[in-house]
C-alpha cells in the first residue's frame, strides 16, 4: 500500500529513535515555571538532610538500625503502616493530578525530567546552541572538541556525585558522610552505593534521557487509563493550524490557502522526547509545555493569536465545556483525601511507646519456698521518642499480688529493652487456675506516655 507525502504526514509517528535528540533552548512562560520549580525542588532535596531538629538531623532514614527519624517523629518497623499509607496517598494524588492535568508530574516535577533538562542546560552552556552541538558532534576530533567534551562530562559527573551524596545523606548522617568523603575514610559499602547512584544519575540524565521516560518508565504506558475527554493535555489545534506551510511574516495565510502553522518545526526541536505534537496525542508526551512556548513565540513574531498549541481537553477542542466534577476525578480526589485523613488519625492515635509480654516457655509457673506461685515474664519496651525515658511497671487483676521488677527501667531513644518481670501471688486465693492480669507501663517523665498489656497468670 503506497502513501503520498501528505498522507504520511498524518500518520502518528513514534518519537525520534535515530541517534541523540538535540533539544533547542527555549524561553517562555511554562519554561520559567518548570525552571523555578526545578530549582526549588533540587535545593529542597539537597537541603533537607542538613536541617537540624532538637540537636540531631531532622530527617534520617537509618535502615541499618531500622529507625526512621522525621523531625520529632521516630518510626520503627512497627510503624511502617504509615509509610504504606503515605505511598498510597502519593499514588492516588498522582492519579488525581493525571486525570486533571495529564502528565504534569513528568513534565515539571519528575526527578528524571529535572536532571535531564539540567544536564541539557550544562550541555548548552558548554557546547553551544542546538545547531552548534550538532555541528560539534559531526566534526572531527580536535583540541577544542576534546576540551568541550571533557568540560561537559566533568560537570555532569560533579552534579551526579553531588546528587548521590545528597541522596545518601537521607540514610547516613550528612555531616559524617561528607566528612568521610573529604577525608577519604568512607567505608567500602558506603562508597559502593555513593558511586552506584552517581553512575546511575550520570547515565540516566546524560545518556538515556528520554528513553527512561518512553521505554523504562511504566507510567507512560498506563497513563492513558487515567485520561478522559476532560483531561487537560498539550494539544495542537489542527483546524486552525492546517494546512501548514512556510510563508513571509506579512503574507496573508488565507490568500495562500494556509493555516496558522508556519511549519517552523520548533515544537519538535524543543521537545525533550523528540515527538511532533502536531501528529496528535502520543504517550511519549510528558506535558512539559516547551512546544507551547516555542509555538507562542513564533505566533508572536507573525502577529498571530497565541494558543495554536495549548493545554486543552478533548471536549474543549470540540467546543464543549470541561466537567470539573466527573466521577473519575472525584474518585481519585476522594481516595487521596481518605488516606490523608487516615494518616492524620493514625498519627493522633499513635503512642510513643510499644510493649509486648512474653511468657517464660521453660517455666509456666513455679512455687517458691514460701508456697507462693510465681509466673515469670519478659516485657519488651520500645521507646519511640527521641529522648531516653524511665518507666514504672504496675499490675492489676490479682489483689495483693507482688511484682518483682528492676527498680530503674531506662530505655534510650528509639531503642528496645527487655525486662524480666515476675508476678508473685497466693495461689490458694485465686478462684481459677488461669487469671487474666494486666501490666501497666508508665513513663515517669510524661504521664501521657503509657500502655497496658494483657496476659494471663497460671497456678496449679
C-alpha positions as CSV (number, residue, x, y, z in Angstrom):
1,X,0.0,0.0,0.0
2,X,1.5,3.3,-1.1
3,X,1.1,6.7,0.5
4,X,1.9,10.1,-0.9
5,X,3.8,12.6,1.3
6,X,0.7,14.4,2.6
7,X,-0.9,11.2,3.8
8,X,2.3,10.2,5.5
9,X,2.4,13.4,7.4
10,X,-1.0,12.5,9.0
11,X,0.3,9.2,10.5
12,X,1.2,9.3,14.2
13,X,4.9,8.6,14.2
14,X,7.0,7.4,17.2
15,X,9.4,9.6,18.9
16,X,12.9,10.1,17.3
17,X,14.9,6.9,17.9
18,X,17.6,7.6,15.3
19,X,20.5,9.0,17.3
20,X,20.5,11.5,20.1
21,X,17.9,14.2,20.5
22,X,19.3,17.7,20.4
23,X,17.0,19.9,22.5
24,X,16.8,23.5,21.5
25,X,17.0,26.0,24.3
26,X,13.6,27.7,24.8
27,X,12.3,30.6,26.9
28,X,8.7,31.2,27.8
29,X,6.0,31.1,30.4
30,X,5.9,27.3,31.0
31,X,9.7,27.1,30.8
32,X,10.0,29.6,33.6
33,X,7.5,27.7,35.8
34,X,9.5,24.5,35.3
35,X,12.9,26.1,35.8
36,X,11.9,27.9,39.0
37,X,10.1,24.8,40.3
38,X,13.0,22.6,39.4
39,X,15.4,24.8,41.4
40,X,13.1,24.9,44.4
41,X,12.8,21.1,44.3
42,X,16.5,20.5,43.8
43,X,17.6,22.9,46.6
44,X,15.0,21.3,48.9
45,X,16.3,17.9,48.1
46,X,19.8,18.9,48.9
47,X,18.9,21.0,52.0
48,X,16.6,18.6,53.9
49,X,19.4,16.4,55.3
50,X,21.1,19.5,56.7
51,X,18.1,20.7,58.7
52,X,18.7,20.3,62.4
53,X,16.0,19.5,64.8
54,X,16.3,19.1,68.6
55,X,20.1,18.6,68.3
56,X,20.0,16.0,65.6
57,X,19.4,15.6,61.8
58,X,15.7,16.3,61.2
59,X,15.2,13.6,58.5
60,X,17.3,10.4,58.7
61,X,16.2,7.1,57.3
62,X,18.5,4.8,59.3
63,X,18.0,1.5,57.5
64,X,20.8,-0.3,59.4
65,X,19.1,0.5,62.8
66,X,15.6,0.1,61.3
67,X,14.7,3.6,62.6
68,X,13.3,6.5,60.6
69,X,13.5,10.0,62.1
70,X,11.2,12.7,60.7
71,X,11.7,15.8,62.7
72,X,10.1,15.0,66.1
73,X,8.8,11.6,65.0
74,X,10.6,8.3,65.2
75,X,9.2,5.5,63.1
76,X,10.2,1.9,63.8
77,X,9.3,-1.3,61.9
78,X,6.1,-1.5,63.9
79,X,5.1,1.9,62.4
80,X,5.6,1.1,58.7
81,X,1.9,1.1,58.1
82,X,2.2,4.9,57.9
83,X,4.7,4.5,55.1
84,X,2.4,2.3,53.2
85,X,-0.4,4.8,53.7
86,X,2.0,7.6,52.6
87,X,2.8,5.7,49.3
88,X,-0.9,5.0,48.6
89,X,-1.7,8.7,49.2
90,X,1.1,9.7,46.8
91,X,-0.2,7.2,44.2
92,X,-3.8,8.4,44.3
93,X,-2.7,12.0,44.4
94,X,-0.7,11.3,41.2
95,X,-3.8,9.6,39.6
96,X,-5.9,12.7,40.6
97,X,-3.4,15.1,39.0
98,X,-3.0,13.0,35.9
99,X,-6.8,12.8,35.3
100,X,-7.0,16.5,35.8
101,X,-3.8,17.9,34.1
102,X,-2.3,15.0,32.3
103,X,1.4,14.1,32.8
104,X,2.4,17.4,34.5
105,X,4.2,15.3,37.1
106,X,6.5,14.1,34.3
107,X,7.0,17.5,32.8
108,X,7.5,19.6,35.9
109,X,8.4,17.6,39.0
110,X,9.8,14.2,38.0
111,X,13.5,13.9,39.0
112,X,14.3,12.3,35.7
113,X,13.0,15.3,33.8
114,X,14.6,17.9,36.1
115,X,18.0,16.3,36.0
116,X,17.8,15.6,32.2
117,X,17.0,19.3,31.5
118,X,19.7,20.4,33.9
119,X,22.2,18.2,32.1
120,X,20.9,19.7,28.8
121,X,21.4,23.2,30.2
122,X,25.0,22.4,31.0
123,X,25.5,21.0,27.5
124,X,24.0,24.2,26.1
125,X,26.4,26.4,28.1
126,X,29.5,24.4,27.3
127,X,28.9,23.2,23.7
128,X,26.6,26.0,22.4
129,X,23.1,26.0,21.0
130,X,21.4,23.1,19.2
131,X,22.9,23.8,15.8
132,X,26.4,24.2,17.3
133,X,26.1,20.9,19.2
134,X,25.0,19.1,16.1
135,X,28.0,20.6,14.2
136,X,30.4,19.8,17.0
137,X,29.3,16.1,17.1
138,X,29.8,15.7,13.4
139,X,33.2,17.5,13.4
140,X,36.5,15.6,13.6
141,X,38.2,15.4,17.0
142,X,40.3,18.4,17.8
143,X,41.7,20.2,20.9
144,X,38.6,22.4,21.1
145,X,36.2,19.4,20.8
146,X,38.1,17.4,23.4
147,X,38.1,20.5,25.7
148,X,34.3,21.0,25.4
149,X,33.5,17.3,25.8
150,X,35.8,16.9,28.9
151,X,34.3,20.0,30.5
152,X,30.8,18.9,29.9
153,X,31.3,15.4,31.2
154,X,33.3,16.7,34.2
155,X,30.3,19.0,35.1
156,X,27.9,16.1,34.6
157,X,30.0,13.8,36.9
158,X,30.2,16.6,39.6
159,X,26.4,17.0,39.5
160,X,26.0,13.3,39.7
161,X,28.3,13.0,42.7
162,X,26.5,15.8,44.5
163,X,23.2,14.2,43.7
164,X,24.3,10.8,45.0
165,X,25.8,12.3,48.2
166,X,22.6,14.3,48.8
167,X,20.6,11.1,48.4
168,X,22.8,9.0,50.7
169,X,22.6,11.8,53.3
170,X,19.0,10.7,53.9
171,X,20.3,7.3,55.1
172,X,23.6,8.3,56.7
173,X,24.1,11.4,58.9
174,X,25.1,14.1,56.4
175,X,28.0,15.6,58.4
176,X,29.7,12.3,58.9
177,X,29.0,11.3,55.2
178,X,30.6,14.4,53.7
179,X,33.5,14.3,56.2
180,X,34.3,10.7,55.3
181,X,34.3,11.7,51.6
182,X,36.7,14.7,52.1
183,X,39.0,12.7,54.4
184,X,38.9,9.6,52.1
185,X,37.7,7.5,55.0
186,X,34.4,6.3,53.5
187,X,33.7,2.7,54.1
188,X,33.5,0.2,51.2
189,X,29.8,-0.4,51.4
190,X,29.0,3.4,51.5
191,X,31.5,4.1,48.7
192,X,29.8,1.4,46.6
193,X,26.3,3.0,47.0
194,X,27.5,6.5,46.5
195,X,29.3,5.8,43.2
196,X,26.5,3.5,42.1
197,X,23.9,6.2,42.4
198,X,26.3,8.7,40.9
199,X,26.8,6.4,37.9
200,X,23.0,5.9,37.5
201,X,22.4,9.7,37.6
202,X,25.2,10.3,35.1
203,X,23.8,7.5,32.8
204,X,20.1,8.4,33.1
205,X,20.3,12.2,32.8
206,X,23.3,12.3,30.4
207,X,22.7,9.4,28.0
208,X,19.4,7.5,28.4
209,X,17.4,10.7,28.9
210,X,14.1,10.5,27.1
211,X,14.4,6.7,26.8
212,X,13.9,6.4,30.6
213,X,10.5,8.1,30.1
214,X,9.5,6.4,26.9
215,X,10.9,2.9,27.4
216,X,11.8,2.2,31.1
217,X,9.1,4.2,33.0
218,X,5.8,2.2,33.3
219,X,3.9,5.4,34.0
220,X,3.9,6.5,30.3
221,X,2.3,3.1,29.4
222,X,-0.7,3.1,31.8
223,X,-1.3,6.9,31.9
224,X,-4.0,6.6,29.2
225,X,-6.2,4.6,31.6
226,X,-6.5,7.7,33.7
227,X,-7.2,10.1,30.8
228,X,-10.7,11.0,29.7
229,X,-12.2,13.6,27.4
230,X,-11.9,16.3,30.2
231,X,-8.2,15.8,30.9
232,X,-6.0,18.8,30.0
233,X,-3.2,17.8,27.7
234,X,-0.9,19.5,25.3
235,X,-2.9,19.8,22.2
236,X,-2.4,21.1,18.7
237,X,-5.3,23.0,17.1
238,X,-5.4,21.2,13.8
239,X,-8.4,23.0,12.5
240,X,-6.6,26.3,12.9
241,X,-3.1,25.2,12.0
242,X,-3.7,23.2,8.9
243,X,-2.7,23.3,6.2
244,X,0.7,24.2,7.5
245,X,3.4,25.8,5.4
246,X,6.2,28.4,5.3
247,X,5.3,32.0,4.4
248,X,6.6,35.5,4.8
249,X,5.7,37.3,8.0
250,X,3.4,39.9,6.3
251,X,1.8,37.4,4.0
252,X,-1.9,36.7,4.4
253,X,-2.3,32.9,5.1
254,X,-5.8,32.8,3.8
255,X,-4.7,34.1,0.4
256,X,-2.1,31.3,0.4
257,X,-4.6,28.7,1.5
258,X,-2.6,28.0,4.7
259,X,-3.4,27.7,8.3
260,X,-1.6,29.4,11.2
261,X,1.2,26.8,11.5
262,X,4.2,28.1,9.7
263,X,5.9,24.7,9.8
264,X,9.0,26.1,11.6
265,X,9.5,22.8,13.4
266,X,10.4,24.5,16.6
267,X,7.8,22.5,18.5
268,X,9.8,19.3,17.6
269,X,13.2,20.8,18.2
270,X,12.4,21.9,21.8
271,X,10.7,18.6,22.7
272,X,12.7,16.5,25.2
273,X,11.1,13.4,23.8
274,X,11.6,14.4,20.2
275,X,8.0,14.0,19.2
276,X,5.9,16.1,16.9
277,X,2.8,17.2,18.8
278,X,1.1,18.1,15.6
279,X,0.7,14.4,14.9
280,X,-1.7,14.1,17.8
281,X,-1.6,13.0,21.4
282,X,1.3,10.4,21.9
283,X,2.2,8.5,25.1
284,X,5.8,9.9,24.9
285,X,4.5,13.4,25.5
286,X,5.4,14.5,29.1
287,X,3.1,17.6,29.1
288,X,6.1,19.9,29.7
289,X,4.7,22.7,27.6
290,X,8.0,23.5,25.8
291,X,6.3,23.2,22.5
292,X,3.7,25.7,23.7
293,X,6.3,28.3,24.5
294,X,8.1,27.7,21.1
295,X,4.8,28.0,19.2
296,X,3.7,31.1,21.1
297,X,7.0,32.8,20.3
298,X,6.5,32.0,16.6
299,X,2.9,33.2,16.7
300,X,4.0,36.4,18.3
301,X,6.6,37.0,15.6
302,X,3.9,36.6,12.9
303,X,1.4,38.6,14.8
304,X,-0.9,35.6,15.0
305,X,-3.1,34.7,18.0
306,X,-1.3,32.5,20.6
307,X,-2.6,29.2,21.6
308,X,-2.1,27.2,18.4
309,X,-0.6,24.6,20.8
310,X,-2.0,24.8,24.3
311,X,-3.3,22.9,27.3
312,X,-6.8,21.8,26.4
313,X,-9.1,18.9,26.8
314,X,-10.7,16.9,24.0
315,X,-14.1,18.5,24.9
316,X,-12.6,22.0,24.7
317,X,-11.2,21.3,21.3
318,X,-14.8,20.2,20.3
319,X,-16.2,23.5,21.6
320,X,-17.7,21.9,24.7
321,X,-17.2,22.7,28.4
322,X,-14.9,20.6,30.6
323,X,-16.7,18.9,33.5
324,X,-14.7,19.5,36.7
325,X,-17.0,17.2,38.8
326,X,-16.6,14.0,36.8
327,X,-16.7,10.7,38.7
328,X,-13.2,9.5,38.0
329,X,-11.6,12.8,39.2
330,X,-13.8,12.9,42.3
331,X,-13.0,9.3,43.0
332,X,-9.2,9.8,42.8
333,X,-9.5,13.0,44.9
334,X,-11.7,11.3,47.5
335,X,-9.3,8.4,47.9
336,X,-6.4,10.8,48.3
337,X,-8.3,12.8,51.0
338,X,-9.3,9.5,52.7
339,X,-5.7,8.3,53.0
340,X,-4.7,11.8,54.2
341,X,-7.4,11.7,56.9
342,X,-6.3,8.1,57.8
343,X,-2.7,9.2,58.3
344,X,-3.8,12.1,60.5
345,X,-6.0,9.8,62.6
346,X,-3.2,7.3,62.9
347,X,-0.7,10.0,64.0
348,X,-3.2,11.3,66.6
349,X,-3.8,7.8,68.0
350,X,-0.2,6.7,67.9
351,X,1.5,6.3,71.3
352,X,5.3,6.9,71.6
353,X,5.6,3.5,73.4
354,X,5.3,-0.1,72.3
355,X,5.4,-3.1,74.5
356,X,4.8,-6.8,74.4
357,X,4.6,-9.6,77.1
358,X,6.4,-12.9,76.5
359,X,5.9,-15.8,78.9
360,X,8.8,-18.0,80.1
361,X,8.4,-21.1,78.0
362,X,10.6,-23.2,80.3
363,X,8.6,-22.5,83.4
364,X,4.9,-21.7,83.0
365,X,4.7,-21.2,86.8
366,X,6.6,-22.3,89.8
367,X,6.1,-22.4,93.6
368,X,8.7,-20.7,95.8
369,X,9.8,-21.8,99.3
370,X,7.0,-19.7,100.9
371,X,4.4,-21.6,99.0
372,X,3.5,-18.7,96.7
373,X,3.0,-19.1,93.0
374,X,5.4,-17.3,90.6
375,X,4.9,-16.5,86.9
376,X,7.9,-15.2,85.1
377,X,7.5,-12.9,82.1
378,X,9.7,-10.8,79.8
379,X,8.5,-7.3,78.9
380,X,9.8,-5.8,75.7
381,X,9.5,-2.0,75.9
382,X,10.2,0.2,72.8
383,X,10.8,3.9,73.3
384,X,9.6,5.6,70.1
385,X,10.5,9.1,71.3
386,X,13.8,10.9,70.7
387,X,14.7,11.1,74.3
388,X,15.6,8.4,76.9
389,X,12.8,7.7,79.3
390,X,12.4,5.8,82.6
391,X,9.4,3.7,83.1
392,X,7.4,2.3,86.1
393,X,5.5,-1.0,85.9
394,X,2.3,-1.8,87.7
395,X,-0.1,-4.8,87.7
396,X,-3.8,-5.3,88.1
397,X,-6.1,-8.3,88.0
398,X,-4.9,-10.0,91.2
399,X,-5.3,-8.4,94.6
400,X,-2.3,-8.4,96.9
401,X,-0.1,-9.7,94.1
402,X,3.5,-8.5,94.2
403,X,5.7,-7.6,91.3
404,X,9.4,-8.4,91.1
405,X,11.0,-5.9,88.7
406,X,14.2,-3.9,88.5
407,X,13.9,-0.6,90.3
408,X,15.0,1.6,87.4
409,X,13.9,0.8,83.8
410,X,15.5,3.3,81.4
411,X,15.2,2.9,77.6
412,X,17.2,5.0,75.2
413,X,15.6,6.9,72.4
414,X,14.4,4.7,69.6
415,X,15.6,1.6,71.4
416,X,14.0,-1.6,72.7
417,X,14.8,-3.1,76.1
418,X,13.8,-6.5,77.5
419,X,12.9,-6.5,81.2
420,X,12.5,-9.7,83.2
421,X,9.4,-9.5,85.5
422,X,8.0,-12.0,88.0
423,X,4.4,-11.8,89.4
424,X,4.0,-13.5,92.8
425,X,0.6,-14.4,94.2
426,X,-1.0,-16.7,96.7
427,X,-2.4,-19.5,94.5
428,X,-5.0,-20.6,97.1
429,X,-6.7,-17.3,97.0
430,X,-7.3,-17.5,93.2
431,X,-10.6,-18.9,92.1
432,X,-9.4,-20.1,88.8
433,X,-6.2,-21.8,87.5
434,X,-6.0,-19.1,84.8
435,X,-6.5,-15.5,85.8
436,X,-6.3,-12.5,83.4
437,X,-3.9,-9.8,84.5
438,X,-2.7,-6.5,83.0
439,X,0.7,-4.8,83.1
440,X,0.6,-1.0,83.2
441,X,3.8,0.7,81.8
442,X,4.1,4.4,82.5
443,X,6.8,6.9,81.6
444,X,8.0,8.8,84.6
445,X,8.8,11.9,82.6
446,X,5.4,12.1,80.8
447,X,2.1,10.9,82.2
448,X,0.6,10.7,78.6
449,X,3.1,8.1,77.6
450,X,1.6,4.9,78.9
451,X,0.4,1.5,77.7
452,X,-1.4,-1.5,79.1
453,X,-0.7,-5.1,78.0
454,X,-2.9,-8.0,79.0
455,X,-1.7,-11.6,79.7
456,X,-2.6,-14.5,82.0
457,X,-1.4,-15.8,85.4
458,X,-1.3,-19.6,85.9
459,X,-1.4,-21.7,89.0
460,X,-1.7,-25.5,89.7
